[in-house]
Each structure stands twice: as structure tokens, then as C-alpha cells.
Amino acid sequence: MKLGYITSILSAVLFGLAGVLIKLIFSYNIDSIDLIILQYAFIIAILFVVLAVFNINILKVGKRDFFRLIILGIVGDCFMTVFYYKSFYYLPVGIATVLLYTSPIFIYLYSIFFEHKKFTIKSFSLLIVIFIGCSMVIGILPFSYSPIGILYGVLGAAAFGFMNVYSSKKLENINAMSLTFYSMLFSLIFLCIYRLPSKGIDLNLPIKAYIFIVLLAFLCAFLPLMLFYYSIKKIGSFNTSVIGNLEVPTAIIAGLLIFGERMNLIQLFGILIILFGVYNIEKSNDM
């Protein structure tokens, strides 16, 4: 149990650092989809070689689970990563990360519409609270950030919520390594089918860009995702999601130190309101 909390904290901190590396890589004029293809191809190739040497049987899954992993990889991992990465074109690191962590709203709405969970005045009030917090953070009155960037952030949050729900309800018996490997594999295959026939991939990048891509691939994509799935299995989706909110202050601090991205007191207060609302939404959803 204690290990589950430790892995959840590590996952949140590593995910929180992803935005900084993504923005650094974008400074080399690489397309977001090219970046995802390169980092996933690198992870899957290395991981497959390692597992082939030590324990390839860990990747064995049944036919039904294999089909479900395809859905998880495309609808969850692929869409979440693409939308999340694209949001960094338009938004500061902290803002993009805050939007991603509104995913429990979509999880809660799923439980209302598809699991027939009772909709209460309290839950409605919490949704209003989160909306107010988001308005304070993104400056909706007046509108301070790109609507396209905000849309990408919200779509990424919806896909992230799907990943959480689908993996915990449909793939609860699949180990964390298999979840990580296959979700990235099918995400990679889908993106290659989409990109390669029409445009191809630009590989003409400086060495420093490839170093950042490798760091992003392992430290901020593969490792935290595997720790995330492991934590869900050990301490549950509620505890994992609550601890996962550490990604927000991590991203804000990293954005401030690396890019000098600052937030005013209203935005910081808005973040606290969002975290309060998200925590209580998660708590009510777990009950």
C-alpha cells in the first residue's frame, strides 16, 4: 500500500515536468504528432528488446483484452497526448496542466449519465465551483488565452478521464506494464497511419532535440504512465487522482523556473478552487 502512494507521487511529479520538456522541444520547430511518434517509437523499441530478454510473457493478453487495449490506446492515450501536447503551442505550462486535471469532471459526468449515479445539489455546486476556478485561471472575463489552446486542453482532459475509467473498469486484470506498452503501441500505429502516407516525419533535428525527446519519452511519458497504472491497482483511482494533483504545482514551479511564466494572485486562487472542487468531485465519485 505504501509503495502505491510513493509511485503515485513520483508519477505526478514526472508528469508535471513534461510540459517544460515539450515546450523546449517545440522550440526546434517539431510538429506535435512527429514528437509523439518519435518518443513512442523509441520507448516501444527499447521496451520490447528488454522484455524479450527478461520476460516477454508479461505482454500476453486474451483476445477480448487485446481489442480493449486497442480502444484504450487510440481513444485514450492517443487523443489525450495529441490534444495535451497541442495545448502547449498556445498556453503556458501551468495553464495547460490545470486544464488536463479537470478530467475528474468528465469521470463524474460519465457516472451520472452511464452508471445512473444520483445527481445532487452538492455535485452541481462543485461543478459550478470548478467552472469559476477555471474562469479565474484562464481569465475568461476578459478572455486572456487562446480559445483553441483551451479547447485542446479540455479535449485532452476528456480523453484522460476516459483512460482512467476505461482502464479501471474494462482492463482491471491487466498488469501495468502491458497497459503501458499496448496503449502506446496502438497510439503509435494510429498516428503512423494518419501521418506517414501524407506527410512523413521530419528527422532533421539537432542532437539536443533528440536528447530532450529521449528524456521526455522515459522520464515524462513511459515511467509516469506505468507508475500511474500501478498506483490505480494498488491504492485505487480516487487516491491516485487526488495525489496526481501534485502535477499542477510541479508544472507551475517548473514553468516559472525555466520560462519565467508567472501567475497573478487571482489565477493562483483559481487553481486552489479547482483543486478543491476536483478533490470533492473525486471523493463523491468514489463513494
C-alpha positions in Angstrom: 0.0 0.0 0.0 2.8 2.5 1.0 4.5 1.7 -2.3 1.4 2.7 -4.2 1.4 6.1 -2.6 5.1 6.6 -3.5 4.6 5.6 -7.1 1.6 7.9 -7.4 3.7 10.9 -6.1 6.5 10.1 -8.5 4.1 9.8 -11.4 2.5 13.2 -10.7 5.9 14.9 -10.3 7.2 13.4 -13.5 4.1 14.2 -15.5 4.3 17.8 -14.1 7.8 18.2 -15.7 6.5 17.1 -19.1 5.3 20.5 -20.2 8.7 22.1 -19.8 10.4 19.4 -22.0 7.6 19.6 -24.6 8.0 23.4 -24.9 11.7 23.1 -25.1 11.3 20.5 -27.9 8.8 22.7 -29.7 11.4 25.4 -29.9 13.1 23.3 -32.5 10.0 23.6 -34.8 9.0 20.0 -34.5 5.3 19.1 -35.0 3.5 17.7 -32.0 2.4 14.5 -33.8 6.0 13.9 -35.1 7.2 14.3 -31.5 4.7 11.7 -30.2 5.6 9.3 -33.0 9.3 9.6 -32.3 9.0 9.3 -28.5 6.6 6.3 -28.6 8.7 4.5 -31.3 11.8 4.9 -29.1 10.0 3.7 -26.0 8.4 0.7 -27.6 11.5 -0.5 -29.4 13.7 -0.3 -26.2 10.9 -1.8 -24.1 10.3 -4.7 -26.4 14.0 -5.6 -26.5 14.3 -5.5 -22.7 11.1 -7.6 -22.3 12.3 -10.1 -25.0 15.4 -10.7 -22.9 13.8 -10.9 -19.5 10.1 -11.7 -19.6 8.2 -11.3 -22.9 5.3 -13.4 -21.5 4.2 -10.4 -19.4 2.7 -9.0 -22.6 0.4 -11.9 -23.2 -3.3 -10.9 -23.1 -6.6 -12.5 -24.2 -8.4 -11.6 -27.4 -11.1 -9.5 -25.6 -8.5 -7.6 -23.7 -6.4 -7.1 -26.8 -9.4 -5.4 -28.5 -10.0 -3.3 -25.4 -6.3 -2.3 -25.4 -6.7 -1.0 -28.9 -9.6 1.2 -27.8 -7.6 2.4 -24.8 -4.6 3.2 -27.0 -6.4 5.2 -29.7 -9.3 6.8 -27.9 -7.5 7.3 -24.6 -3.7 7.6 -24.9 -3.5 8.9 -28.5 -6.2 11.6 -28.2 -5.1 12.6 -24.7 -1.4 13.0 -25.7 -2.1 14.8 -29.0 -4.6 17.3 -27.5 -2.4 17.8 -24.4 0.7 18.4 -26.4 -1.0 20.8 -28.8 -2.3 22.9 -25.9 1.3 23.8 -25.2 1.5 25.7 -28.5 -1.0 28.2 -27.2 -0.9 28.1 -23.3 1.7 28.4 -20.5 2.8 25.1 -18.9 0.8 25.7 -15.7 -2.4 26.6 -17.5 -2.3 23.6 -19.8 -1.7 21.3 -16.9 -4.5 22.8 -14.8 -6.9 22.1 -17.7 -5.8 18.5 -18.0 -6.6 18.0 -14.3 -10.2 18.9 -14.8 -10.6 15.3 -16.1 -12.5 14.2 -12.9 -15.4 16.3 -14.1 -15.8 14.1 -17.2 -15.4 11.0 -15.0 -18.2 12.2 -12.7 -20.4 13.1 -15.7 -19.8 9.6 -17.0 -21.0 8.1 -13.7 -24.1 10.3 -13.9 -25.2 9.5 -17.5 -24.0 6.0 -17.9 -23.9 4.5 -14.4 -27.0 6.3 -13.2 -25.3 7.9 -10.2 -27.6 10.3 -8.5 -27.1 13.9 -9.4 -27.2 16.1 -6.3 -27.2 19.8 -5.5 -23.8 19.3 -3.9 -22.3 17.8 -7.1 -23.9 20.6 -9.2 -22.4 23.2 -6.9 -19.0 21.6 -7.2 -19.2 21.8 -11.0 -20.0 25.5 -10.7 -17.1 26.0 -8.3 -14.7 24.3 -10.7 -16.0 26.4 -13.6 -15.5 29.6 -11.5 -11.9 28.4 -10.7 -11.2 27.8 -14.4 -12.6 31.2 -15.3 -10.2 32.8 -12.8 -7.2 30.8 -14.1 -7.7 31.3 -17.8 -9.1 34.8 -17.5 -12.4 34.1 -19.2 -13.7 37.6 -18.3 -11.7 39.1 -20.0 -10.5 36.2 -22.2 -6.7 36.1 -21.7 -5.7 32.9 -23.5 -6.2 31.3 -26.9 -9.6 29.6 -27.3 -8.0 27.0 -29.4 -5.5 26.2 -26.7 -8.2 26.0 -24.1 -10.2 23.7 -26.4 -7.2 21.4 -26.8 -6.7 21.3 -23.0 -10.4 20.4 -22.4 -10.4 17.7 -25.0 -7.2 16.3 -23.5 -8.9 16.2 -20.1 -11.9 14.4 -21.5 -9.6 11.7 -23.1 -7.6 11.5 -19.9 -10.8 10.9 -18.0 -11.7 8.1 -20.5 -8.3 6.5 -19.9 -8.9 6.4 -16.1 -12.4 5.0 -16.3 -11.8 2.5 -19.2 -8.6 1.1 -17.7 -10.1 0.6 -14.2 -13.4 -0.9 -15.4 -12.5 -2.9 -18.5 -8.8 -3.8 -18.0 -8.6 -4.2 -14.3 -6.8 -7.6 -14.6 -4.1 -6.4 -17.0 -0.7 -5.6 -15.4 0.7 -2.0 -15.6 3.5 -2.9 -18.0 1.1 -4.4 -20.5 -1.3 -1.4 -20.2 1.6 1.0 -20.8 3.1 -1.0 -23.7 -0.1 -1.6 -25.6 -1.7 1.8 -25.1 1.5 3.4 -26.5 1.8 0.8 -29.3 -1.7 1.3 -30.6 -1.4 5.0 -30.2 1.8 4.9 -32.3 0.2 2.7 -35.0 -2.8 5.0 -35.3 -0.7 8.1 -35.6 1.6 6.5 -38.2 -1.4 5.5 -40.3 -2.6 9.1 -40.1 0.7 10.9 -40.7 3.1 8.8 -42.8 1.2 8.4 -46.1 0.6 12.1 -46.4 3.5 14.0 -44.8 6.1 11.7 -43.3 8.2 12.6 -40.3 10.9 15.3 -40.2 14.0 13.7 -38.7 16.3 16.6 -39.5 16.7 17.7 -35.8 19.7 18.8 -33.8 21.2 16.3 -31.3 20.0 18.4 -28.3 16.4 18.0 -29.6 16.8 14.2 -29.6 18.2 14.3 -26.1 15.1 16.2 -24.9 12.9 13.7 -26.8 14.6 10.7 -25.1 14.2 12.4 -21.7 10.5 13.2 -22.4 9.9 9.6 -23.6 11.2 7.9 -20.5 11.0 10.3 -17.6 7.7 12.1 -18.5 5.8 9.5 -20.6 6.6 5.8 -20.1 7.7 5.9 -16.5 5.0 8.1 -15.0 2.3 6.3 -17.1 3.4 2.9 -15.8 3.5 4.3 -12.3 0.0 5.8 -12.8 -1.5 2.4 -13.8 0.4 0.6 -11.0 -0.9 3.1 -8.4 -4.5 2.7 -9.6 -4.2 -1.0 -8.9 -2.6 -0.6 -5.5 -4.4 2.4 -4.0 -7.4 2.9 -6.3 -8.3 5.5 -8.9 -9.6 8.0 -6.2 -6.3 8.1 -4.2 -4.2 8.1 -7.4 -6.2 11.0 -8.8 -6.0 13.1 -5.6 -2.2 12.6 -5.3 -2.0 13.3 -9.1 -3.0 16.9 -8.4 0.7 17.4 -7.4 1.3 17.7 -11.1 -0.2 21.2 -11.0 2.2 22.9 -8.6 5.1 20.9 -10.2 4.2 22.3 -13.6 3.7 25.8 -12.3 7.1 25.9 -10.5 8.9 24.3 -13.5 7.3 26.8 -15.9 8.3 29.7 -13.6 11.9 28.5 -13.2 12.5 27.6 -16.9 10.4 30.0 -18.9 9.7 32.7 -16.3 5.9 32.1 -16.6 4.2 34.0 -13.8 0.7 33.8 -12.4 -1.2 36.5 -10.5 -3.0 36.0 -7.2 -6.4 35.6 -8.9 -5.0 32.7 -11.0 -3.4 31.0 -8.0 -6.6 31.3 -6.0 -8.5 29.9 -9.0 -6.1 26.9 -9.0 -6.9 26.3 -5.4 -10.6 26.5 -6.1 -10.2 24.0 -8.9 -8.2 21.5 -6.8 -10.8 21.8 -4.0 -13.7 21.1 -6.5 -11.8 18.3 -8.2 -11.0 16.7 -4.9 -14.6 16.7 -3.7 -15.9 15.5 -7.1 -13.4 12.6 -7.0 -14.5 11.9 -3.4 -18.2 11.8 -4.2 -17.5 9.7 -7.3 -15.5 7.1 -5.3 -18.3 6.7 -2.7 
